[in-house]
Structure formats: structure tokens, C-alpha cells
Amino acid sequence: MLIILNARDRPAHAIDGNHMTAKKNKAFDRHAIWQLIKPYWVSEQRWKAWGLFSLILVLVLVMVYINVLITDWNRTMYDSMQNKDYVAFKHLLWQFTYLAFSYIVVATARIYLTQSLQIRWRTWMTDKYMGKWLQHHAYYRMEQGQIADNPDQRIAEDLRALSSDTISLVLGFISSAVTLVSFVGILWAISGPFSFMLMQREWVIPGYMVWFAIAYAGIGSWIIWWIGKPLVTQSFNQERFEANYRFGLIRVREHAEAIALYRGESRERGQLNARFEDIRQNWWNIMNTTKRLNIAVNFYGQFASIFPLLVAAPGYFSGAITLGALMQISSAFGQVQDALSWFINAFTTLADWKAGVNRLAGFNLAVELAQQQREGISVVHADGSAIQVEQLDLALPDGRTLLFGIQGEIAAGARILVSGPSGCGKSTLFRAIAGIWPYGTGKIVLPQQASLMFVPQTSYLPIGTLRAALAYPADDSTYSDELLQRYLDLCRLPHLKDMLDVASNWGNRLSPGEQQRLAFARVFLTRPQVLFLDEASSAMDGETEAALYSLLQEELPDAAIVSIAHRETVARYHSQRWHFARRADGTGFELQLQPVA
């Protein structure tokens, strides 16, 4: 069994910028969008997805057809009112009832099926993205290299937006296209030609209302785009600033006791206020852009309701068309103009969608870079019982070499104390052996069947029952109550024996010393063949530390134990020392193998 835990409490931190964001914004193209959208539609769920989408598309076409019937109904209804035909009027009222009821049923079914498709797509993508993020320690390397900010927000929010907004935009576009095709012929036929004299010549424009609708929508779309284009960048920034602020609030909760002891409330408040100020300033930018956009959109929408009447009214007053024809022209013009105005109506959604896709493209690239990162350190498995470290150089993410030429062996049953000044790379060596530190060169050979366990200074305790915290990462039903209670007793935690099924945030509820004792109980349950302890007893008193190290000798007599410790009292439980001393040239540290005094 291999348990990999961070050897220091190195919390993930939200960075205020993504160094790939600018590049992705500039290089973003249709290929990048398709690479995000395509996988679900060619996956193992493709038949269900395409079947559901096809059914939704049929319902969209039915809704457009009903709108065509209602437009024709408008002409007949207003003609019956103009002719004072009460019998026809009553018949048309019943006809409208059927049409309206059918439209309501179809529209409700379309929304329900659309939501079903959205959650199916989101569920599939969440599973895939979560898997990619957690595979090959990509989540760890992304934090180490600060490759992408706020992965939680990108998985939770941006995947939701991609699934819901993509389907809504595609269906909206298809609906607008079908509506345009369906109504442009009607508008062309009923509007007829428009003639006028210019330069002593008569000009005739056939289907003139169609051209008016195209010109009206074209000019309006260009104005809306020109006014609203800053929204893409502003929406992108708003999501990032909101995520940074939420992260800051979570950090206060996670480290409440330390902040309280340091009296750091004013400092935390200042940092949170600074992050909220980013939100406030960007929100004002969004407000100003949205204000201008709303003025243009509302003017466009309101004037569109009277524009066809203004253009067609001369024909009505001259007697060329009836009231019903006038109303049908107005209705058909509205449908054509609305179809041509898809870009205007969907602009805000498009801006948010584009910003979300940019963030997901950046996140996707970050995960791929983290997974494809070249392993400078070769970690291989071979037959044997010892861990071999061969010519290992350990570097920092910025490329500076920290440890030079490490050569050593961790044999079965070995007791090794790792010592050296703080910051010399002791914990980094553990990370390299665990296979999560790619920076450096050299080779590490691990026994083929050996189980390794790494225990950091502050162990990870999942929120849930104490039983689950003890068994982690195994299932909470792996160990019997008797075994759990036995090791709680041996690790001097008898007061927790009756709390196995109590759910809590144990990382906050237990003291540092209790957390470390619980981590030792987890070691005895797991029974690894090679155990790495990174300051794992630093919060314990000397007597408890001695008792637990003695217990390690009794419970795991054949296991290799490698400890990082600054207290020399731990040395007596080890037979060999790996000491890191500064090199003569002062450029880093090198390993010195010493017997324990």
C-alpha cells in the first residue's frame, strides 16, 4: 500500500493571475472550443446524448411550427374583428386555446429534457476532469508550479456553465435559424414590393420588410457587440476574483486557532478587504458596461415593436393591405427580427460562456502540462527488499539544485535518522521517494512488492467519522472496532474510543499532539514495510514520543523506519544517520552517512 501525504503543511494558495490566461485568450480558437465540447459527444454515452439532443431538437421544431400557426392565426383573428365576424371570432378563440396549450406542453417538455441533458453532460465531464486532476499527482504539481489558479472553481462552476450554456446557446441558435427560414418566406410574400423614386428613376425593392429586418438586426448586432465586448474579460476576471475571495475566507476557517493566537484578525481583514476590493472594482466595470449594453438592447427591443408598424402603416392607410395583414406583417417581422437578433439576445450569455471556456481551456492545458511533465527523477520498481537511492540531485521548481549526489540504501528493518538544517531538503527527499517530486535527476529503486507509508508533521484528517479518519485512505469498514480501540489505547487516545462513529472536522477538533498520535494509530493499522516519519512526533511531549517510538519497535520489528527529527531524543531509536551538510562552495547540501552516537 502506498500512502502519499505532503511532508509539510503546504496549503494550496490562489494566485491572482494565471500565466497561461493571457496566452489562451490570444490563442483561443475554434479548435480549443471543440476539444472541450467533443469528448462527451463521442464517449460511451454518445447514443443517449445524441438521442436526447435529437428529441429536444424535434420539440424546438414543433415550437417553431406552432409559432407559424399563431402568426397565421393573428391575420385571421384581426380580419374577423375588422369584419365584425363574431362566429369566426369564437372559433378562432378555441383554435388559439389548442395552440397555446400545445405550446405550453411542448415548451415544458423541452426545458425538462434540456435540463436532463445538461446534468448528464456535467456529470460526465466532472468525473473526467476530476479524474484527470487527481491522476499522476497533477493536482499537487499544479500547486507546486502555480500553473493554474482556483481549480475548485473551474471544476465546480465552469463545467456547469459549459454544459448548460453550450446547450442553451446551440438550441437557441438552431431555433433562431429555423424560425428565420420559416418566417422569412411569409414576410417576403405578405410585405410585397416597395417602390420609390430616386434620381428620376423608379426603384422597386421586393419583399422590402425582409431587407428592413436584416438591416435593423445587422446594425443593432454591431452596436451591441461594440458596446459589450469588454464583458468577456470582465466576466473572466470576476470569476477569478470571486474564487480568490472565497479561498481567503476558507483559509481563515482552516487556520482559525493560529490566527487567533497571533492576533492576526486585522491582517486577515486587510487581505480579505483587498481581495474584495478587486471584486468591487471589477463589478463596477461590469455595471458600467452592462448599463450601456442595457440601454442599447432595450432601445433596440422597444423600437423593434413599433418599427414594422411604421414601415407597413402607409400600405394599410392606403387600403393596399388589411388590418389582419398588417398584424401578420408585424408578427412575422418580429419573428424574423428576433431570429436575426440571436446574437444580441444571447450576448451576455455568450460573454460568460466565452470567459468560462477560456478558464476551462487554461485548466485543461495546466492538467496536461502537469501530467506530461518530464520526470527528471527516475522512480522504478525492481526485485529486492531495499530502497536504492542512486546519484540523486534534488532541485527546486525554479531550477536551483538543493541536494547533490545523494547515494544510499534503505534496507529492510533499517532505522535511519535524517538530520540537517531547516530548508536543506529533508522533506523533499521523502517527496522524491514517494514519486511526487519531479524536479532533479537521478534514480530511485523501490522494492517491487513493498508497501510504503509517509507520515508528515500534520497528517490529513478527512471530515467525517473518527473511524474514517483512522482508516484513511482505506474504507472505514476495513478495521474492526476492537482493533481501532486497541490502537487508540496504545497511542494514548483512550478518550476517543467511544467516538468512532462521531462525525466532525477532526483536523480542527484535535490538538496537534492528538493528531500526531492518531497518525501513529493509522500507521499500526496499515502496517507498512517502509515507514517515513517527517517530524511526526514534534508536537508530542518527550514521554509520549518515547512510548510511541518504542511501540514502533514492538509492532513493526521488521519494517524499515526513516525519521526526520530535530530532537536528538529520537536518535536512540535509530542505528544510522543521514546528515545533510552544506557543501564547501555554499551552493547546496550533500549527504553524509554517519552512525548514530
C-alpha positions as CSV (number, residue, x, y, z in Angstrom):
1,M,0.0,0.0,0.0
2,L,1.3,3.4,-0.9
3,I,0.1,6.4,1.1
4,I,1.4,9.8,-0.1
5,L,1.0,12.8,2.0
6,N,2.6,16.2,1.9
7,A,5.7,16.4,4.1
8,R,4.9,19.9,5.2
9,D,1.7,21.8,5.7
10,R,2.0,23.5,2.3
11,P,-1.5,24.9,1.7
12,A,-2.7,25.5,-1.8
13,H,-2.9,29.2,-2.4
14,A,-4.8,31.1,-5.0
15,I,-2.7,33.2,-7.2
16,D,-4.0,36.4,-8.6
17,G,-3.1,35.6,-12.2
18,N,-2.7,32.6,-14.4
19,H,0.4,32.9,-16.6
20,M,-1.3,30.9,-19.3
21,T,-4.5,33.0,-19.3
22,A,-3.2,35.8,-21.5
23,K,-1.8,33.3,-23.9
24,K,-5.0,31.3,-24.0
25,N,-7.1,34.5,-24.5
26,K,-4.9,35.4,-27.5
27,A,-4.6,31.9,-29.0
28,F,-8.1,30.8,-28.3
29,D,-9.7,29.3,-31.4
30,R,-12.5,27.0,-32.6
31,H,-10.2,24.0,-32.2
32,A,-9.8,24.7,-28.5
33,I,-13.6,25.0,-28.1
34,W,-14.2,21.8,-30.0
35,Q,-11.7,19.9,-27.8
36,L,-13.6,20.9,-24.7
37,I,-17.1,20.0,-26.2
38,K,-16.3,17.0,-28.3
39,P,-15.4,14.3,-25.7
40,Y,-18.8,13.7,-24.3
41,W,-20.5,13.5,-27.7
42,V,-18.2,10.7,-28.8
43,S,-18.0,9.0,-25.4
44,E,-19.6,5.8,-24.2
45,Q,-22.8,7.9,-23.5
46,R,-22.9,9.3,-27.0
47,W,-26.1,7.4,-28.1
48,K,-28.1,8.6,-25.1
49,A,-26.7,12.1,-25.6
50,W,-27.4,12.4,-29.3
51,G,-30.8,10.7,-28.8
52,L,-31.8,13.2,-26.1
53,F,-30.5,16.1,-28.2
54,S,-32.4,14.9,-31.2
55,L,-35.6,14.7,-29.2
56,I,-35.1,18.2,-27.9
57,L,-34.4,19.4,-31.4
58,V,-37.7,17.9,-32.6
59,L,-39.5,19.8,-29.8
60,V,-37.8,23.0,-30.9
61,L,-39.0,22.5,-34.5
62,V,-42.6,21.8,-33.2
63,M,-42.4,25.1,-31.2
64,V,-41.4,27.0,-34.3
65,Y,-44.2,25.4,-36.3
66,I,-46.7,26.4,-33.6
67,N,-45.4,30.0,-33.8
68,V,-46.0,29.9,-37.6
69,L,-49.6,28.8,-37.0
70,I,-50.1,31.5,-34.4
71,T,-48.8,34.1,-36.8
72,D,-51.3,33.0,-39.4
73,W,-53.9,33.0,-36.6
74,N,-53.1,36.7,-36.0
75,R,-54.0,37.6,-39.5
76,T,-57.3,35.7,-39.4
77,M,-58.2,37.0,-35.9
78,Y,-57.7,40.7,-36.8
79,D,-59.5,40.3,-40.1
80,S,-62.5,38.7,-38.3
81,M,-62.5,41.7,-35.8
82,Q,-62.3,44.2,-38.7
83,N,-65.2,42.4,-40.4
84,K,-67.1,42.0,-37.1
85,D,-67.5,38.3,-37.8
86,Y,-68.4,37.0,-34.3
87,V,-68.8,33.4,-35.4
88,A,-65.3,33.3,-36.8
89,F,-64.0,35.2,-33.7
90,K,-65.4,32.5,-31.3
91,H,-63.9,29.7,-33.5
92,L,-60.5,31.4,-33.5
93,L,-60.5,31.7,-29.7
94,W,-60.9,28.0,-29.4
95,Q,-58.2,27.5,-32.0
96,F,-55.9,29.7,-30.0
97,T,-56.6,27.7,-26.9
98,Y,-55.5,24.5,-28.6
99,L,-52.4,26.2,-30.0
100,A,-51.5,27.8,-26.6
101,F,-52.0,24.5,-24.7
102,S,-49.9,22.6,-27.2
103,Y,-47.1,25.2,-27.0
104,I,-47.1,25.1,-23.2
105,V,-46.8,21.2,-23.2
106,V,-44.0,21.2,-25.8
107,A,-42.1,24.1,-24.2
108,T,-42.3,22.4,-20.7
109,A,-41.1,19.1,-22.1
110,R,-38.2,20.9,-24.0
111,I,-37.0,22.6,-20.8
112,Y,-37.2,19.4,-18.8
113,L,-35.3,17.4,-21.3
114,T,-32.7,20.2,-21.8
115,Q,-32.0,20.2,-18.1
116,S,-31.7,16.4,-18.1
117,L,-29.1,16.6,-20.9
118,Q,-27.3,19.4,-19.1
119,I,-26.9,17.5,-15.9
120,R,-25.9,14.3,-17.7
121,W,-23.2,16.2,-19.6
122,R,-22.0,18.0,-16.5
123,T,-21.8,14.7,-14.5
124,W,-19.8,13.0,-17.2
125,M,-17.4,15.9,-17.6
126,T,-17.0,16.4,-13.8
127,D,-16.0,12.8,-13.4
128,K,-13.5,13.0,-16.3
129,Y,-12.0,16.3,-15.2
130,M,-11.8,15.2,-11.5
131,G,-10.0,12.1,-12.6
132,K,-7.5,13.9,-14.8
133,W,-6.9,16.4,-12.0
134,L,-6.2,13.7,-9.4
135,Q,-4.3,11.3,-11.7
136,H,-0.5,11.3,-11.6
137,H,-0.4,13.8,-8.8
138,A,-1.4,16.6,-11.3
139,Y,-3.2,18.5,-8.5
140,Y,0.0,18.5,-6.5
141,R,2.2,19.6,-9.3
142,M,-0.2,22.3,-10.4
143,E,0.1,23.8,-6.9
144,Q,3.8,23.3,-6.8
145,G,4.3,25.1,-10.1
146,Q,1.4,27.6,-9.6
147,I,0.2,26.6,-13.1
148,A,-3.5,27.4,-12.7
149,D,-5.5,29.3,-10.0
150,N,-8.6,28.0,-8.3
151,P,-9.0,24.5,-9.8
152,D,-12.0,24.0,-7.5
153,Q,-13.9,26.9,-9.1
154,R,-13.1,25.6,-12.6
155,I,-14.3,22.1,-11.9
156,A,-17.4,23.2,-10.0
157,E,-18.5,26.4,-11.7
158,D,-17.0,26.4,-15.2
159,L,-18.0,22.9,-16.1
160,R,-21.6,23.7,-15.0
161,A,-21.6,26.8,-17.2
162,L,-20.0,24.9,-20.2
163,S,-22.7,22.2,-20.1
164,S,-25.7,24.4,-19.5
165,D,-24.7,27.5,-21.6
166,T,-23.4,25.4,-24.6
167,I,-26.7,23.5,-24.9
168,S,-28.8,26.7,-24.4
169,L,-26.8,28.7,-27.0
170,V,-26.8,25.9,-29.6
171,L,-30.5,25.2,-29.2
172,G,-31.2,29.0,-29.3
173,F,-29.2,29.3,-32.5
174,I,-30.9,26.4,-34.1
175,S,-34.3,27.7,-33.1
176,S,-33.4,31.1,-34.5
177,A,-32.2,29.7,-37.7
178,V,-35.3,27.5,-38.2
179,T,-37.5,30.5,-37.2
180,L,-35.7,32.7,-39.8
181,V,-36.2,30.1,-42.5
182,S,-39.9,29.6,-41.6
183,F,-40.9,33.2,-41.4
184,V,-38.7,35.0,-43.9
185,G,-40.8,33.5,-46.7
186,I,-44.0,34.6,-45.0
187,L,-42.7,38.1,-44.5
188,W,-41.4,38.3,-48.1
189,A,-44.8,37.2,-49.5
190,I,-47.0,39.4,-47.4
191,S,-44.9,42.5,-47.4
192,G,-44.8,42.7,-51.2
193,P,-42.6,45.1,-53.1
194,F,-41.8,48.7,-52.1
195,S,-41.3,51.3,-54.8
196,F,-39.9,54.8,-54.7
197,M,-38.5,57.5,-57.0
198,L,-34.8,58.3,-56.8
199,M,-32.7,60.3,-59.3
200,Q,-35.7,60.4,-61.7
201,R,-35.9,56.6,-61.7
202,E,-38.4,54.3,-60.0
203,W,-36.8,51.7,-57.7
204,V,-38.6,48.6,-56.6
205,I,-37.5,46.5,-53.6
206,P,-39.2,43.1,-53.5
207,G,-40.0,41.7,-50.0
208,Y,-38.9,45.0,-48.6
209,M,-39.7,44.1,-45.0
210,V,-37.2,41.3,-45.1
211,W,-34.4,43.8,-46.0
212,F,-35.6,46.2,-43.3
213,A,-35.4,43.4,-40.8
214,I,-31.9,42.3,-41.9
215,A,-30.6,45.9,-41.8
216,Y,-32.2,46.6,-38.4
217,A,-30.8,43.4,-36.8
218,G,-27.4,43.9,-38.5
219,I,-26.9,47.4,-37.3
220,G,-28.2,46.5,-33.8
221,S,-25.9,43.5,-33.6
222,W,-22.8,45.5,-34.5
223,I,-23.6,48.2,-31.9
224,I,-24.3,45.6,-29.2
225,W,-21.0,43.8,-29.9
226,W,-19.0,47.1,-29.9
227,I,-20.5,48.1,-26.6
228,G,-20.5,44.7,-24.8
229,K,-17.1,43.2,-25.9
230,P,-15.3,44.2,-22.7
231,L,-17.7,41.9,-20.8
232,V,-15.7,38.8,-21.8
233,T,-12.6,39.9,-20.0
234,Q,-14.6,41.4,-17.1
235,S,-16.6,38.2,-16.6
236,F,-13.3,36.2,-16.7
237,N,-11.8,38.4,-14.0
238,Q,-15.0,38.4,-11.9
239,E,-15.0,34.7,-11.6
240,R,-11.3,34.7,-10.7
241,F,-11.6,37.4,-8.1
242,E,-14.7,35.7,-6.5
243,A,-12.8,32.5,-6.2
244,N,-9.8,34.2,-4.7
245,Y,-12.0,35.8,-2.1
246,R,-13.8,32.6,-1.2
247,F,-10.4,30.9,-0.9
248,G,-9.3,33.6,1.6
249,L,-12.4,33.1,3.7
250,I,-11.8,29.3,3.7
251,R,-8.2,29.9,4.8
252,V,-9.4,31.8,7.9
253,R,-11.7,28.9,8.8
254,E,-8.9,26.4,8.3
255,H,-6.4,28.3,10.4
256,A,-8.8,29.9,12.9
257,E,-6.8,29.0,16.0
258,A,-3.4,30.1,14.7
259,I,-4.8,33.4,13.5
260,A,-6.5,33.9,16.9
261,L,-3.3,33.2,18.8
262,Y,-1.3,35.5,16.6
263,R,-4.0,38.2,17.0
264,G,-3.9,38.4,13.2
265,E,-7.5,39.4,12.7
266,S,-6.6,42.9,11.4
267,R,-4.1,41.5,8.9
268,E,-6.6,38.9,7.7
269,R,-9.2,41.5,7.4
270,G,-6.9,43.7,5.4
271,Q,-6.1,40.9,3.0
272,L,-9.7,39.9,2.6
273,N,-10.7,43.5,2.0
274,A,-8.0,43.8,-0.6
275,R,-9.4,40.7,-2.4
276,F,-13.0,42.0,-2.1
277,E,-11.8,45.4,-3.5
278,D,-10.8,43.5,-6.7
279,I,-14.4,42.2,-6.8
280,R,-15.9,45.6,-6.2
281,Q,-13.8,47.5,-8.8
282,N,-14.4,44.8,-11.4
283,W,-18.1,44.7,-10.6
284,W,-18.3,48.5,-11.2
285,N,-16.7,47.9,-14.6
286,I,-19.3,45.2,-15.3
287,M,-22.0,47.6,-14.1
288,N,-20.9,50.4,-16.5
289,T,-20.6,48.0,-19.4
290,T,-23.9,46.4,-18.6
291,K,-25.6,49.8,-18.3
292,R,-24.5,50.8,-21.7
293,L,-25.4,47.4,-23.1
294,N,-28.9,47.5,-21.5
295,I,-29.6,51.0,-22.9
296,A,-28.7,49.7,-26.4
297,V,-30.6,46.4,-26.0
298,N,-33.7,47.9,-24.5
299,F,-33.8,50.7,-27.2
300,Y,-33.3,48.0,-29.8
301,G,-36.1,45.8,-28.4
302,Q,-38.6,48.6,-27.7
303,F,-38.2,50.2,-31.1
304,A,-38.5,46.8,-32.8
305,S,-42.1,46.5,-31.6
306,I,-43.2,49.6,-33.4
307,F,-40.7,49.6,-36.3
308,P,-42.7,47.2,-38.6
309,L,-45.9,49.2,-38.0
310,L,-44.2,52.4,-39.0
311,V,-42.9,50.8,-42.2
312,A,-46.1,48.9,-43.1
313,A,-48.6,51.6,-42.0
314,P,-48.7,53.5,-45.3
315,G,-49.9,50.4,-47.1
316,Y,-52.7,49.9,-44.5
317,F,-53.8,53.5,-44.7
318,S,-53.8,53.5,-48.4
319,G,-56.0,50.4,-48.4
320,A,-53.4,48.1,-50.0
321,I,-53.4,45.7,-47.0
322,T,-56.0,44.8,-44.4
323,L,-55.6,45.1,-40.6
324,G,-55.1,41.4,-40.4
325,A,-52.3,41.6,-43.0
326,L,-50.8,44.5,-41.1
327,M,-50.8,42.5,-37.8
328,Q,-49.4,39.4,-39.6
329,I,-46.6,41.6,-41.1
330,S,-45.9,42.9,-37.6
331,S,-45.8,39.4,-36.1
332,A,-43.7,37.9,-38.9
333,F,-41.3,40.8,-38.8
334,G,-41.0,40.3,-35.1
335,Q,-40.2,36.6,-35.5
336,V,-37.6,37.4,-38.3
337,Q,-36.1,40.2,-36.4
338,D,-35.9,38.2,-33.2
339,A,-34.2,35.3,-35.1
340,L,-31.7,37.7,-36.6
341,S,-31.2,39.2,-33.2
342,W,-30.0,35.9,-31.6
343,F,-26.5,37.4,-31.1
344,I,-28.0,40.4,-29.3
345,N,-30.3,38.4,-27.1
346,A,-27.6,35.9,-26.2
347,F,-24.7,38.3,-25.9
348,T,-24.4,38.3,-22.1
349,T,-24.6,34.5,-22.0
350,L,-22.0,34.4,-24.8
351,A,-19.7,36.6,-22.8
352,D,-20.0,34.5,-19.7
353,W,-19.7,31.3,-21.8
354,K,-16.6,32.5,-23.6
355,A,-15.0,33.5,-20.2
356,G,-15.8,30.1,-18.8
357,V,-14.4,28.3,-21.8
358,N,-11.2,30.3,-21.6
359,R,-10.8,29.3,-18.0
360,L,-11.5,25.6,-18.7
361,A,-9.1,25.6,-21.7
362,G,-6.4,27.0,-19.4
363,F,-7.2,24.5,-16.7
364,N,-7.2,21.6,-19.2
365,L,-3.8,22.7,-20.5
366,A,-2.5,23.0,-16.9
367,V,-3.6,19.5,-16.1
368,E,-2.0,18.1,-19.3
369,L,1.3,20.0,-18.6
370,A,1.3,18.7,-15.0
371,Q,0.7,15.1,-16.2
372,Q,3.2,15.3,-19.1
373,Q,5.9,16.9,-17.0
374,R,9.1,15.1,-17.7
375,E,10.3,13.1,-14.7
376,G,13.9,14.2,-14.1
377,I,14.0,11.7,-11.3
378,S,13.5,8.1,-12.3
379,V,11.5,6.0,-9.8
380,V,11.5,2.3,-10.8
381,H,10.4,-0.9,-9.1
382,A,12.6,-4.0,-9.0
383,D,13.0,-7.2,-7.2
384,G,14.7,-6.9,-3.8
385,S,14.0,-5.7,-0.3
386,A,15.9,-2.4,-0.1
387,I,15.3,1.1,-1.5
388,Q,18.2,2.3,-3.5
389,V,19.0,6.0,-4.0
390,E,21.5,6.4,-6.8
391,Q,23.2,9.7,-7.7
392,L,20.2,11.8,-6.8
393,D,20.2,15.5,-7.2
394,L,17.1,17.4,-5.9
395,A,16.1,20.7,-7.3
396,L,13.5,23.4,-6.6
397,P,10.7,24.2,-9.1
398,D,12.8,27.3,-10.2
399,G,15.6,25.0,-11.2
400,R,18.1,25.7,-8.4
401,T,19.7,22.5,-7.1
402,L,19.2,21.9,-3.4
403,L,20.8,18.5,-2.7
404,F,23.7,17.0,-4.6
405,G,24.8,13.4,-5.3
406,I,22.6,11.5,-2.7
407,Q,23.7,7.9,-2.6
408,G,22.2,5.5,-0.1
409,E,20.2,2.4,0.7
410,I,17.2,1.8,3.0
411,A,17.4,-1.9,3.8
412,A,14.6,-3.9,5.3
413,G,14.5,-3.4,9.1
414,A,16.8,-0.3,8.9
415,R,16.4,2.5,11.4
416,I,17.6,5.8,9.8
417,L,17.5,9.3,11.2
418,V,17.6,12.1,8.7
419,S,19.0,15.3,10.1
420,G,20.3,18.7,8.9
421,P,19.4,22.4,9.0
422,S,15.9,23.5,8.2
423,G,15.4,24.0,4.5
424,C,18.1,21.7,3.4
425,G,15.7,19.4,1.6
426,K,15.0,16.5,4.0
427,S,11.3,16.6,3.3
428,T,12.0,17.0,-0.4
429,L,13.9,13.7,-0.3
430,F,10.8,12.0,1.1
431,R,8.7,13.5,-1.7
432,A,11.1,12.2,-4.3
433,I,11.0,8.7,-2.8
434,A,7.2,8.9,-2.8
435,G,7.3,9.8,-6.5
436,I,5.6,13.2,-6.3
437,W,8.7,15.4,-6.7
438,P,9.8,15.6,-10.4
439,Y,12.5,18.3,-10.0
440,G,16.0,16.9,-10.2
441,T,17.9,14.0,-11.6
442,G,19.0,10.5,-10.5
443,K,17.3,7.2,-9.8
444,I,15.3,5.7,-7.0
445,V,14.7,1.9,-7.0
446,L,11.8,0.7,-4.9
447,P,11.1,-2.9,-3.9
448,Q,8.5,-4.5,-6.2
449,Q,6.1,-5.6,-3.5
450,A,7.0,-3.3,-0.6
451,S,4.3,-1.0,0.9
452,L,5.5,2.5,1.8
453,M,3.8,4.9,4.1
454,F,4.6,8.6,4.6
455,V,3.5,10.5,7.7
456,P,4.0,14.3,7.7
457,Q,4.2,16.6,10.6
458,T,0.5,17.4,10.2
459,S,-1.5,14.5,8.8
460,Y,-4.5,14.9,6.7
461,L,-7.7,14.0,8.6
462,P,-10.8,13.9,6.3
463,I,-14.1,15.4,7.6
464,G,-16.3,12.6,8.7
465,T,-16.4,9.9,11.4
466,L,-13.3,9.2,13.5
467,R,-13.4,5.7,12.1
468,A,-13.0,7.0,8.6
469,A,-10.2,9.3,9.8
470,L,-8.3,6.4,11.3
471,A,-8.8,4.1,8.3
472,Y,-7.9,6.7,5.7
473,P,-7.2,6.1,2.8
474,A,-8.8,2.7,3.2
475,D,-12.5,2.2,3.6
476,D,-13.9,3.0,7.0
477,S,-15.2,-0.6,7.3
478,T,-11.7,-2.1,6.8
479,Y,-10.8,-2.4,10.5
480,S,-12.9,-3.8,13.4
481,D,-13.9,-1.7,16.4
482,E,-11.7,-3.8,18.7
483,L,-8.6,-3.2,16.6
484,L,-9.3,0.6,16.3
485,Q,-9.9,0.9,20.0
486,R,-6.8,-1.1,20.8
487,Y,-4.5,1.2,18.9
488,L,-6.3,4.3,20.3
489,D,-5.5,2.9,23.7
490,L,-1.8,2.2,22.8
491,C,-1.4,5.6,21.2
492,R,-2.7,7.3,24.4
493,L,-6.1,8.4,23.0
494,P,-8.4,6.4,25.2
495,H,-10.9,9.3,25.4
496,L,-11.6,8.8,21.7
497,K,-12.5,5.1,21.9
498,D,-16.3,5.7,22.2
499,M,-16.3,8.3,19.4
500,L,-15.6,6.1,16.4
501,D,-18.9,7.0,14.8
502,V,-18.9,10.7,15.7
503,A,-18.6,12.9,12.6
504,S,-16.6,16.0,12.9
505,N,-13.8,18.1,11.4
506,W,-11.1,16.2,13.3
507,G,-8.3,18.4,11.9
508,N,-9.8,21.3,13.9
509,R,-11.2,19.4,16.8
510,L,-8.0,17.6,17.9
511,S,-4.8,19.2,19.2
512,P,-1.6,18.9,17.1
513,G,-0.3,16.3,19.6
514,E,-3.6,14.3,19.4
515,Q,-3.5,14.4,15.6
516,Q,0.1,13.1,15.6
517,R,-0.9,10.2,18.0
518,L,-3.9,9.4,15.7
519,A,-1.4,9.3,12.8
520,F,0.6,6.7,14.7
521,A,-2.5,4.7,15.2
522,R,-3.1,4.8,11.5
523,V,0.5,3.5,11.0
524,F,-0.1,0.5,13.2
525,L,-3.4,-0.3,11.4
526,T,-1.7,0.0,8.0
527,R,1.5,-1.9,9.0
528,P,3.7,-0.7,6.1
529,Q,7.0,-2.3,5.3
530,V,8.8,1.0,4.9
531,L,7.7,4.0,7.1
532,F,8.8,7.6,6.6
533,L,8.1,9.9,9.5
534,D,8.6,13.6,8.8
535,E,8.6,15.4,12.2
536,A,5.7,13.1,13.0
537,S,6.2,13.4,16.8
538,S,7.2,17.1,17.0
539,A,4.0,18.1,18.9
540,M,4.2,15.4,21.5
541,D,5.8,15.5,24.9
542,G,9.0,13.6,25.4
543,E,7.4,10.7,27.3
544,T,4.7,10.1,24.7
545,E,7.2,10.4,21.9
546,A,9.4,7.8,23.5
547,A,6.4,5.5,24.2
548,L,5.3,5.6,20.6
549,Y,8.7,5.0,19.1
550,S,9.2,2.1,21.5
551,L,5.8,0.8,20.3
552,L,7.0,1.0,16.7
553,Q,9.9,-1.3,17.6
554,E,7.4,-3.8,19.0
555,E,4.6,-3.6,16.5
556,L,6.8,-3.2,13.3
557,P,10.0,-5.0,14.1
558,D,10.8,-5.9,10.5
559,A,9.8,-2.6,8.9
560,A,12.3,0.0,7.8
561,I,11.8,3.3,9.6
562,V,13.2,6.6,8.3
563,S,12.6,9.6,10.5
564,I,13.2,13.3,10.1
565,A,13.5,14.9,13.6
566,H,15.3,17.9,15.1
567,R,15.1,16.5,18.7
568,E,18.1,14.3,19.5
569,T,16.0,12.2,21.9
570,V,14.7,10.4,18.8
571,A,18.2,9.3,17.8
572,R,18.3,6.4,20.2
573,Y,15.6,4.6,18.2
574,H,17.8,4.6,15.1
575,S,21.1,2.9,14.2
576,Q,22.2,5.1,11.2
577,R,22.1,8.9,10.5
578,W,21.7,10.5,7.1
579,H,23.0,14.0,7.7
580,F,22.8,16.8,5.2
581,A,25.6,19.3,5.5
582,R,26.3,22.4,3.4
583,R,28.7,22.0,0.6
584,A,32.1,23.7,0.7
585,D,31.1,26.1,-2.1
586,G,27.9,27.0,-0.3
587,T,25.7,26.1,-3.3
588,G,23.6,23.5,-1.6
589,F,23.8,20.4,0.6
590,E,25.3,16.9,0.4
591,L,24.6,13.7,2.2
592,Q,26.9,12.4,4.9
593,L,26.3,8.8,6.2
594,Q,27.0,8.7,9.9
595,P,26.4,6.2,12.8
596,V,24.1,7.4,15.5
597,A,26.1,8.4,18.5
